[in-house]
Amino acid sequence: MTDPITTYTVRGKDFPVVLEFQYHLNGLLYTFKVIEGELSETFQKWLFTIKTFPYTEEKIKPWTTKKNIEVIIGKPDITFDVFWKCYKYPVKKVMAQRAWNKLSKNDRINAIQGIKRYDGFLHRKVSQAKANPSTYLNQRYWEDSHGSI
């Protein structure tokens, strides 16, 4: 897994099932797993409908207020190591680490999210070389308008 993921573990108080939903930082579903128990036919009919199934992170957030469901939210891993693996250009690590340490939590999330858009831009502009990771961070490349990927 290269992208940071937010994990929601859902335990039913009225049903013996534990579910896990994982979302990319952009809020789209990455994986869904039944961790424990089996889904009854009634539960399947409820869960697997367009109105119920949380295919985006926004759709699962209201579940945290339901009385018959316990939702545990894990924080996404936004460490420097995750950024380093996602950026895929391993040069000048010490400089990149210094630049990373200066960023706020929000900027770190945005920097990681912006890598895919930046890589898509570079794929279309084959004559342009990829910036060093420290340059990407210091010059806040994720804020540039690179178009859609």
HELIX and SHEET records of a PDB file:
HELIX    1   1 GLU A   41  LEU A   47  1                                   7    
HELIX    2   2 GLU A   57  ILE A   60  1                                   4    
HELIX    3   3 LYS A   61  THR A   65  5                                   5    
HELIX    4   4 PHE A   80  TYR A   87  1                                   8    
HELIX    5   5 LYS A   93  ASN A  101  1                                   9    
HELIX    6   6 LYS A  105  ARG A  124  1                                  20    
HELIX    7   7 PRO A  133  ASN A  138  1                                   6    
HELIX    8   8 TYR A  141  GLU A  143  5                                   3    
SHEET    1   A 4 LEU A  29  GLU A  36  0                                        
SHEET    2   A 4 VAL A  18  HIS A  24 -1                                        
SHEET    3   A 4 ILE A   5  GLY A  12 -1                                        
SHEET    4   A 4 ILE A  69  ILE A  73 -1                                        
END                                                                             
